[in-house]
Amino acid sequence: DEVAIRHASELRNPGEWTWGDLTDQTARIRAGLQARGVGEGDRVVAYMPNIPETVAAFLASASLGAIWSSAAPEFGARSVVDRFSQIEPEVLLAVDGYRYGGRDYDRREVVDGIARETGAEKVELGYLGGTGWDAGFLGDVAGQLEFAQLPFDHPLWILYSSGTTGLPKSIVHGQGGILLEHLKKMHLHLDAQEGDRVFWFSTTGWMMWNFLVGVLLTPASIVLYDGNPAGEVLWELAADTGVTTFGTSAAFIAASMKEGVEPARGRDLSALDAVGCTGSPLSPEGFGWVYDKLGEDTWLFSTSGGTDVCTAFVGGVPVLAVHRGEMQGRALGCAVEAWDEDGNTLVGEVGELVITQPMPSMPVFFWGDEDGSRLRESYFDHYPGVWRHGDWIEITERGTAIIYGRSDSTINRGGVRMGTSEIYRAVLAVDDVTDALVVDLPREGHEDDMPLFVVLREGSELDDDLVKAIRARVREDCSPRHVPNSVHQIDEVPRTLSGKVLEVPVKRILMGEDPEKAASRDSLANPEALDWFVALASLPD
């Protein structure tokens, strides 16, 4: 009778599933999949939102030894087909539609197209219409849940790289490896205990959904939300459901700071004792905001990892101190180091993030990568035999970690490298700026060009005084070398479906690459935001 899942969405009133409910629903979905011929090694894909039925469907798939893969229903059809068609699924579980920001989105025609192009048998959940699963799908076996006996490295699920260029990589994780990694992470790093209620805002297309489901390996319960997170709705959710661990992103905290959000005003957040943050580096100012608004007894843990391993390399350690702007430590079992170009270990300096020893949740393979060449090229070519993740990291003298952003989008000015996160921190400290994107464009025979693109607060104007203020802030907080050559106002920053800034594709477009090759629009949250950069690239020099 203990609660396993608390849930809320724009379509449904808040509710709860007990462990008994979850077991019954999982068993019934399992029977429905079995009746359609699903067994060990078959692929089950889901075009479903962050609701309890999706969790039950995943657990049903795993219990059969089938291989799970999911995408959020806001993903465009082409993006989903690019992912699912690679793995040739047997069954497609999909909703009829969803509600976001008060607007209903009918996805039935899109679902039919995905089923047709992937060859999967469609099973529909009437989420928007409120009709439930297709008649006859759920088996009449409530509570009768069995589990296939599988090898340690049997595939559990397939996650995907962002897919901003070319087909996304289909990353396969093993049952045993994920089980070990998530048991460690949820118990020892997240410190999930009996009575805890863990929330992390995510969609089913981001690894943090898989991560959150992993909390069910502990005595804690999880909290799901499907809908628009803007404004104070998530803080209301935290108060209403008694969330103890509130997981979010650096972008969400930065937006809350800009909007003047007061999380604790007028609501009871007394149960909340921890805030987790991932997705991009959290600024020192973000650390300060969390402690100012939620109290000095809050445990704030910033964390960084990747879809590639479905966990964090560095992040929360409940027995260590929190230092402003830093991640508390390296995760247990993760041999994280910062290396220079020659493979020398750095301490107190920025270097490439490498993993020098295997860890359980590294991919067992990429789907369709028969000889393993694509996997080796992705991680092990730069430093032969050593995992290079593609992030800039500093391991401090006290063992904490600071992430400076992606190493492939670094700004290099006069030989001085700087992560884009440092520049964004400076630019976003200017009151009138709400979002930003910066790239470094090589120019033959000249110093590289560094344009900065900013989104302004409503009513603000990019006049000479504001440009001077932005440049002065970058000069003061970063370095004179990293002052932008030009500042341009844009309506919005292009981002992937998981919220990452589209730096490298924008750079390629501005360097003259075909926009259709530089970025897959179906993999973007706001593809129209690219049009401004395409138009800029077409202008004569």
N, C-alpha and C positions, 0 to 999 in steps of 0.2 A: 504493500500500500504506500510505500515511500514514493515521493515524487521524483521522477527522472528528468522530465522536461517541462519547463514553463515556456509559454509561447504567446506572442502577440503579433498582429499584423494590421494593415489598413483594411483588410477584408473581414477579419474575424475579431470577436471579443477575446480578451485575454483568457487563457485556459491552461490546464495542466494535464500531463500524461503521467500516470504512475508507472512503476517498473512493470506492473501487471499489464497495463494498457500497452506499453511498448513491446512486451513479449508477445502478447496476443496479436497485435498488428503485424509484427515481424513474421510470426509463424504463418499468418494468413497470406501475406504478400509472398513469402517463400513458397507456399503451396501453389499460388497463382503462377509464379515463375516456373516452377517445376512442371505444371500442367502445360506450359508452352515449350517444354523441352530444354529449359535452361539447366545446365550442369557445370561441372568443374571446367574452368578455362573459358567458358562462354562469356561474352561481353554484354553487360547490362548498362545502358546509358540512360541518364535522366535529364530532362529539360524541365527542372522543377525549382521552386523557390525554397527559402530557408524556413521550412515548416516541419512539424513532427513526422508527417508521412514520408518525407524525403529521408530522414534519419532511419526510419523503419525499413524503407526500401533498400538503403545501403546495407544495413545489418542483415537483411534477408539475402541479398546478393552474396555477402561475405560468408554467410553460413553454408551456402551451397558450393563455395569454392569458385563462384563466378567472379568476373573482374568488373569492378564498378568504374564508371566515369560520369561526371556531371557537368552541366553548364546552366547558368542562370537564365531564366526566360526572357530577360532583357537583351541577351546576346542576339546579334543579327543572325539570320539564317545561314549566310555564307560562312560566318565565323564558326558556327556550330557544325556545319557539314565538313568544313576543313578539319575539325577535330575528330568528330565521330566516324567519318567515312574511312579514316586511316585504320581504325580498329575493327571494322566490320561487325557491328553489334547485332545480337540476336533479337533483343527487345529494347524498345524505346518507351520509357515511362515519361509522360508529359502532362502538364496542366493545360487547361483550355485558355487560360489567361491569368492576369494578375492586376493588382491596383498599386499605383505608385504616384505619390503626390496628389491624391484625390482623383486621379484619372484612371479609368479602366482600359486595359490593353487586351484585346482579343487575339490570341496566338494560335487559334486552331488552323488557320491556313498555313502559317509558318510551320507548325508541327507536321502537317500533312506533307509538306515539301521535304522536311528533314527525313521523315520516314521513307519517303519515296527515294530520295537520293542515297540514303544509307542502306536501304534494303531491310530495315528493322521492322519487326512487328510492333505496332503502336498499341499502347495501353494508356488510356486517358484518365486523369483525375480531374473531376469537375470542381476546380478551386474557385474560379471566378463565378461560375454558375451555381456553386454550392451543392452539386449533385453527387459528389464523391467519386469513387473508382467506378470504372465501367462495370456494368452488371455482369456478375459471374466471375470477375477476376479474383476476388478474395476467396481463398479456400476456407472451408468450414472446419478448421483445425486449431481453434484458439488455444493458446497455451502449449501446444505440442511442437516445441522447437527443437530441432536436431542440428548437428554441426558436422560438416564433412571433415575427415581427417586428412590433413594436407602437409606437404613438405614445407620446411621453414621458409624457403624462398618462393613459394607459390605466389603469383601476383595477387595483390589485394585490390589495387585501384590504379588508374592511369590519370595523372595530372598533366598539364600542358604548360609549356613556356608561353610567354605573353603573345607570341605570334604576330608582332608588329610588322615583321617582314618575312615573307615566305610562309610555308606551312609550320604551324607550331610543333615543337618537339613533343612526342608522346612519351612521357616519363613514367616508367613502371616501377612501383614500389612493392616490396614483398610483405606477405602477411606477418612473418616472424620479425622482420626488421622494424616495421612500423609499430608492432606490438611492444617490442622492447623499448624503442625510442620514446613512445608516448607514455608508457608506464613510468619511465624515468622522468620525463619532462613534466608530466602532470602531477606526480607525487612529490618530487624533490625540488623542482624549480617553480612550478606554479603553486605548489603547496596546497593543493585542493584537498579539503578535509570534509568529513561528515558534517552536513548542515550548510556547507558553502553553496552559493548559487553563482555560477560562472557565466558571464555574458561576454561575447566578442562579436562586434558588428561585422558581418560578412555576408556575401552571397555564396551560392553553391558553386560558383565559378572561380573561387579563390581558395587557396590552400588553408586559409584560416577557418573555413567551414570544416574541413577534415580534421583540423587541429582541435576545434571545439568539440566535435563528436568524440574525440579521444578522451575528453574529460570524463566521459561515462565509464572509463576504466577505473575511476576512483569512486569513493562514496559520495562525492559531490553531485549536484544536479546542474543542468545547463539551462540557459535562457536563450530563446530564439526570437528574432524580430525580422519581419518581412515588410519593407516599405521604405519611404523616404526618411533618412536620418537627420534631415536639416533642422536647424533651430534647437529646441530643447526636448524633442520627443524622446530621445534616448535617456536623458536624465529623468524624465517622467517614468519611463519604463523601469529604470533602476530603482526608483522610489516605490513604484507599484508592486514590483516583484521581489523586493528585498535583495537585490543584487549585492554580492559581497566582493566580487572581482569584476571590474568594468573594463573590457578590452576594446580598444579603439585604435585610431591612426593619428599620426602626427598632423596630418592635414585637418582632421576633425578638431583637434585641440587648437591648432592655429586659427581655424575659422571661428571657434568659440571665443577665442581671445579677441579677434577683430570685431565680432558682433556684440561684444560686451555681455556674453552669457553669464548668468549667475546660477550655477548648478544647484546649490543648496538653498537658494532663496524660495521660500514657500513650499518646500517639499522635504520629506524625511529621508535623508540619505545616511542615517545612523548605522545601517547594516554594512555600508560600503567601507571596506578597509584596504582595498588594493585597486590600482589602476594600471593596466598594461597598455603599451603603445608599440605599434609596429607599422610597417609599410614604407616608412622613410625615416631618416634621423629626426629625433625630437630635439628642438633647440633648447638651450639653457633657459630661455625665457618661458618655454613651454613647461619645463620642470617647475619653474617658479610659480606659474599660473595654477598648476594643479595643487601645489601645496598651499597657496594663498586661498584658493576657493574651496578646497576639500579638507584642509586641516593638516597640521604637521605630523599627525600620527598615521597618515595615509602612506601605504607602501606603493611608490611609483616605480615600475620596472619597464624601462625601454628595452626592446628586444629586436634582434635582427637575425634572419636566417634566409630561407628560400624555398620556393616550390620544389626545387630539385631534391630536397631532402625532407620536406614537409615538417620542418621543425626549426628551431633557432640554434645558431652557433654560439651566440653571446646574448646575455640578457639577465633576467631576474635570478637572484640568489637570495632566498629569504633570510639567511643568517648574516649577510653582509650589509655594510652601510651603503646608502645611496649618495652618489656625488653628482652634483648639478651638471647636466649635459653629457653624462657618461653612463654606459651600461655596466652593471655591477660586476660581471665576470664572464669567463668562458664557461660554456655548458659542460657538465660532466660527460666524459667520453668523447669530447670534441677537441682534437689537437689543433687549435686555432693559432696561427702565427701571422705576423706581418712580415712580408719579404720584400727586399729590393729586387731590381731587375736581374741581379746575379744570383738570386736565391739565398741571400744572407738574411738572417733573422734580425728584425728591427724592434727595439723597445723605445718608446717615447718619440717615435717618428712614424710618419704615415707610409704604409706600404700596401702591397697586394695582399688581400685576405686569402690565405691558403689553409687547407686541411691536410696535415702531414701523415695522418693515419686513417685507416678505414673507420667508418661509423655505421651503425646498423641500418639506418634508413637511406643510405645512398642508393640510387636507382639500381635495380637488378639488371635492367637493360632499357633501351628505347624501343618502343614498338616499331617493327619493320626494319630495325638496324641489325641486319642478320650477322654481320661480321664485327659489330661493335665499334666501327670506325667513327660513327657520328658521336657516340658517347665519349670516346677518347678525345676527339677533336674539341668537344665542348668544354671539357674540364682538365684534361691531362696533357695537352700539347705544349702549353706555354712553359711549364716546368715539368719535364718528362716524369710521369709517374706520380705527380703530386697534384691534388685537386686545387685549381685556381678558380675562385668563385666569381671574380669580376667586380668586387667592391674594394674601395680604399678603406683601410682600417688602421687605427693606432692602438697598440697595446701599451697602456701607461705603465709607469714604474710600479704602481700599486696593484696592477693586474686588472684594472678596469679596461673597458674598450670604448672607442669612439669610431663610429662609421661616418665616412665623409662622402658617401654616394658612390655611384657606379664608376669604375675606373675607365670604362669606354666612353664616358661623357665628361671626362675631366677637362678643366680649363687650364691650358698650359700657356703662360704668358712670360716670354723672356726666360724660359727654362724653369719658371716657378709654377709648380702644379698646385691646383686647388680644386677640391670637390665642389660641385654645384650647390650642395646643401649649405655650404658656408656663405656663398653669395646670396642664396635665397634668404637665409637668415638675416643678412644685412638689409636686403631690399625690403623684405616684409616688415622690418622694424619701422619703416616709413608709414605713417598713419594712413595715407591715402592709397596705399598699394595693398590689394587683397590677394593677388596671385602673381606668379612670375615664371618666366622661362628664359634661360640663357644658353647660348651655344658659342663655340669657338670655331671660326671659319678660316681655314688656311688660305693665304694669298701669296702666290708665287712672287718671290723677290721683295716681299714686304712683311711686316709684322702681321700676325693673324688678326682678323677682324672679330670683335666680340660684341655682337648686338644683344641688347637686353629687351625683352618683351614683357610688358606689365599690364595687369588688369587693375583698374582703379575703382575705388569706392564710388557708388552712385553719386553724381553731382560734382565729382572731382574732374579737374582738367590737367592734361599733361602740358603745362606751360614751362617756360624757362626756369622758373623758381623751383618747380617740382623736380625737373631733370637735375638741377644743381644739387638739390637735397638728396636725391637718390645717389648721385655720383659721390657726394661727400660722405654719405653713410658707408658706401662700399670702400672708399679710400680709407676711412677710419677703421672699419671693422675687419676688412680683408687685407688689402694692400693697394698702393698706388698703381701697381701693374695690372690689377684686376678691375679697374674702373672701366665701365663699358664704353665702347667707341660711340655707340648710339643707343637711344632709348625710344621704344615704339609702344604705342598703346594698342592693345588688342581686346576683343570682347571676352575671350576665354582661352585658357591654356588647354591644348589638346592632351587628353589622357587616355590610357588604356582602360579596359573594362574593370581592372583591379585598382585604378586610381593613380597609376604611375605616370609621371610627366614624360611626354614623348620627345625627349631631347635628341636622341640619335637620328630618328627618322626626319625630324625637322631640319637637323643639320644636313642630312643627305639631300633633302629637297632644295635647300638654299644653295647647295653646291652644284645643283643642276640635274640631280637624278630624277628619273621618271617618278612622279608622285605615287603611281599605282604600284611601283616596285619598292618604293621607300617605305610604304606603310599599307597594311591591309585595313581598309576602313571599317570592315565588320568587326575588327578586334578593338575598336575605339569606343569609348563612352560617348564622345561628342565629335564624330567625324567631320562635321561642318566647320569645326575650329581649325582644321587643316587648310581650308580654302584661302584664308588670309595669307598663309605662308606660300602657297602655290602661286597666288597672284603676285606676291613680292618677288618670288624667284623669276617670274616671267618679265619683270621690268628690266630695261637695259641698265648696264652698269653706270 
